[in-house]
Amino acid sequence: EPFLALTDRLDLYACGYGLFGQLGTNSEESKTTFVHVASLRGKNIKNVFAGGHHSWVLLGNRLSVS
């Protein structure tokens, strides 16, 4: 199953089973060490969830005030 780690700077790292692309690394390879999920850099990540064949990232809304 995939494992996800969210840093205090909101960078997401993933490792584990990735046969179905659930690590978010644009690959279907499994990883034995944590790799940075660059596609989510700069996103407003609120929470992450991982399970057997899936992973989810909950993004928060960004509101710009003029």
N, C-alpha and C positions, 0 to 999 in steps of 0.2 A: 504494500500500500504506500501511497505517497506521504511524505512528511513535509510540512511547510513551517518556515520560521520567518517572522516579521520583526525587523529591527526597530529600535526607537526612532530611527530616521525614515521609517516606512519603506525600507528596502525589503523585498521578498526573496527568500532563498528556498530552494526545494531539493529534495533527494528522495530516493526510493524507487518504487515500481513506476515505470513510465510508459508501458507498452501502448497505452491508448492516448498518449499526449497529455496526460493529466498533470505533468510537472510544469507545463507552461513554457518550455524551453524551445518550442518549435521542432521538437524531435520526439521520437517514440522510444528513445533509449532509456533504460533505467540508470540511475546514478547512485553510487555508493558514498559520495561526499556531496555536501550542499553546494549548489550552483546558483548564481544570481539570476533571477527572472527579469532580464533587462526590459522586456516588453511592458512591464508595469512600473518602470522607473518614473517618478514624478506624478504618479497617480495618487489620489487621495484614498488610500486603502484604510478601511475601517475595521475589517475582520477577515480571517481566512479560515477555511474549513477543508479537511481532507478525509477521504474515505477510500474504500477498496479500489474502485475504478474511476474515481472522480476527485476533483478539487474545485473549490469555489473561492472567489475573492469578492468581497463586498466592498464596493466603492462608494464613498460619500459624495454628496453634491458639492460642487464648488460654485459659489455665488460671487460674482464680481459686483462691487458697489462703486458706482460712478459719483 
